[in-house]
C-alpha cells in the first residue's frame, strides 16, 4: 500500500496528470448527467443532455483545477478565470454537441449515440488543456498573447 501511495504522489506532481485526473472526474459528472437525463429518465434529447452534463462537468473541472492543478500560480480574479475557462471549453462543448446532434439526426441507436459522445469528449481534451495552461491559469503578469 505504501508503494501505491508513493507512486500516486510521484505521478500527481505532473500538472498534465492532475488535469487529466480532474478531467476524468468532470467527465464522470458529465456522463452521469447525460445518461440520467437522456437514457434513464428520457426527459431530454441526448444532444440537449450533453450540454447540461457538460456545463456541470465544466463547473466541477474549473473549481477542482483551480484548487489542485494550478494553485501554484498567482492569477487574475476568480470570475475572470471562470469566464476564460468557459471560453476555452466552449469549443469542446460545441464539438461534443455537434457529434451527438449529428448522430441523433441519423439514428437514435444507443450505441452510436454513446460513441458520438465519446468521440466528442476525446476531441476536446488536448485543446482544453492547452487553453487552460496558456490562458485560463496563465501566470499573472505575463503579457497577453
Secondary structure, DSSP 4 states (H G I P E B T S, - for coil): -HHHHHHHHHHHTSHHHHHHHHHHHHHHHHHHHHIIIIIIS--S-HHHHHHHHHHHHHHHHHHHIIIIISTTS--S-HHHHHHHHHHHHHHHHHHHHHHHHHHHHH---HHHHHHHHHHHHHHHHHHHHHHIIIIITPPTTSPP-
